[in-house]
């Protein structure tokens, strides 16, 4: 299934989610530059992006 085949609101929500995830990962990498991005940090980043997307109305 391609993202292009999804309804516009769903596609836009997914695009916003990934955009936010990329920004949060960049923030995490800057904040945690002294240590590698491990699985726990990655899981926390995903949780923050999901919360942000949910709060924004998806």
C-alpha positions in Angstrom: 0.0 0.0 0.0 1.4 3.4 -1.0 0.9 6.5 1.2 -0.4 8.2 -2.0 -3.5 5.9 -2.0 -4.6 7.0 1.5 -7.2 9.7 2.1 -5.7 13.2 2.2 -6.3 13.7 6.0 -4.6 10.4 6.8 -1.7 11.1 4.5 -1.2 14.5 5.9 -1.3 13.2 9.5 1.3 10.6 8.6 3.5 13.2 7.0 3.2 15.5 10.0 4.1 12.6 12.3 7.2 11.7 10.3 8.2 15.4 10.1 7.8 15.8 13.9 9.7 12.5 14.4 12.6 13.8 12.3 12.8 17.0 14.3 12.6 15.2 17.7 15.4 12.8 16.6 17.5 15.7 15.6 16.9 17.3 19.0 17.7 14.1 20.8 20.9 13.7 18.8 22.0 17.2 19.7 21.1 16.8 23.4 22.6 13.3 23.6 25.7 13.9 21.5 27.9 12.6 24.2 26.3 9.1 23.9 24.8 7.0 21.1 21.1 7.0 20.2 20.2 3.7 21.8 16.9 1.7 21.7 15.6 3.4 24.9 16.2 6.8 23.5 14.7 5.9 20.2 11.6 4.5 21.9 11.2 7.7 23.9 11.5 9.8 20.7 8.8 7.7 19.1 6.5 8.2 22.1 7.1 12.0 22.1 6.3 12.1 18.4 3.1 10.1 18.8 2.0 12.3 21.7 2.7 15.4 19.6 0.8 14.0 16.7 -2.1 13.0 18.9 -2.2 16.4 20.6 -2.1 18.2 17.2 -5.2 16.3 16.2 -3.3 13.9 14.0 
